[in-house]
Amino acid sequence: MTQAPPGRPIRPWWEPGVIYQVYPRSYQDSNGDGVGDLPGIASRLDHLEWLGVDAVWLSPIFRSPMRDFGYDISDYRDIDPLFGTLADLDRLVAAAHERGLRLILDFVPNHTSSDHPWFVESRSSRDNPKRNWYVWRDPAPDGGPPNNWRSAFGDMSAWQLDERTGQYYLHVFLPEQVDLDWTNPEVRAAMLDVMRFWFERGIDGFRIDVINLLSKDPELRDEEPNPDWRPGMPPRARWLWNRMSDGPAMPEYLAKVRAVADEFGDRVLIGETYMPLERLVRYYGGEHPGIHLPFNFQLLLLPWDAETIGGWVATYEAALPANGWPNWVLGNHDQPRVASRIGEAQARVAAMLLLTLRGTPTLYAGDEIGMTNGDIPADRIVDVGGRDPERTPMQWEPGRGAGFTTGTPWLPIGRDADRVNVTVERDDPRSILSLHRRLLELRRAEPALSVGDWEPLPTVTGVLVYSRRLDDRRLLVALNLTPDRCDAPLPAGRWRTVIATGLDRDADAWEDTVTLRGDEGLVLEPV
Ligand code: NOJ
């Protein structure tokens, strides 16, 4: 627990904290093989400390044949040699902790690699003791898959026939990512022990991959067609994902993972939860506590206009259960880069939004410098899910390799790397990197911005205005989500600019109305 100032509630560190997601393959290569690694990340902790984030979440670094770049694990208790060793991880944890940074790992409990020894055993015969660690079913009467479930990748069944034993196994992702059967208590015990293994090594929490898939419909009934599906939408969206996901045992499994975290105290559990709001809020727990932060992905998914975004913030705030702490995500390794989705100018406004909403923000590495989607020539495509553009290497400096590698990078370096990089932007007091740093500094200095109450204020079309209030400190945030100049009304009193997205206004003062330039956001304080 963090020490609370007098009169304030004691809060866990992650409530006011800011999480920074590192995609380890793409952060820093230390040995010239073109792939990022743990010693590389350790060598960049200076950047994270300077930037001012609180915790680093690493996408999976465990042993893996890398068919889904680490989300297909063949040994949950070892580091893949590509990334380093267990000793490297221990050193990284210690070095992060020395700087007051927390380290969060990625837990992938829904599926193992088909190379995992458990699955190798499971598929070896129908009566192998590990057979029921995975979801095996007989073919349908016509010899086809047991039901209509589709894989999240490509346009294929989620079932794969194993010729040797004559049954199908379930894989919601690649055929090489095999769904574990969480109804089996041995599976649950084994996976909960994996959590303990890493907690004992000192990590501060887990981001839990597709946590909502752990419980499935016990009868494995067919999915129903999605009435909103239109040609052009991904094939996986043709069906509702009601039966593969969020099944009846979810509350029990959430309570179990939470109980393990609680054995260690002060650790955070974040869940990957692409789900409608009424389901998502249940992941905070009911009768028993669930996870701390079911990811709120709507800033990644909603159309970027003030009415939609403002409406969502209000809806989400209102739907949170009493002890449910909010959280916000603007980018990750599965979604197009924010600067490409909404443009470089609006990416600054988005950064101000992310870092001034109530709750825990997650910042995706590279977004702090405004990285855009990479151009991936056809012969360099490596991801089955089309997600290479948002995974290109971190751009540290101008020049070949962008400071990421001395070798050949596993994905091409962004074309804009000579302009969009840490070194150049650190020296530019108005860069988007400087903006992120200043916002993070302000957020730390002004608890009203992290933990204060959020209240929407009357405004004009295209502009979001809200207040953040803690005790008698009140700040306003005014964000213009359009490229046009706009006048927005302000509450009574005189207000002074604390920070502008362009970092180019010093203490401008306002009364009744604020005039925002196109693509501009301001934080204001009472004069
Ligand atoms: C979600 C992860 O974020 C994604 O990268 C991965 O492909 C799937 N889960 C499967 O593990």
Residues whose N, C-alpha, C, O or C-beta is under 5 A from the ligand:
A	BS01	NOJ	D68 Y71 F173 D209 V210 D334
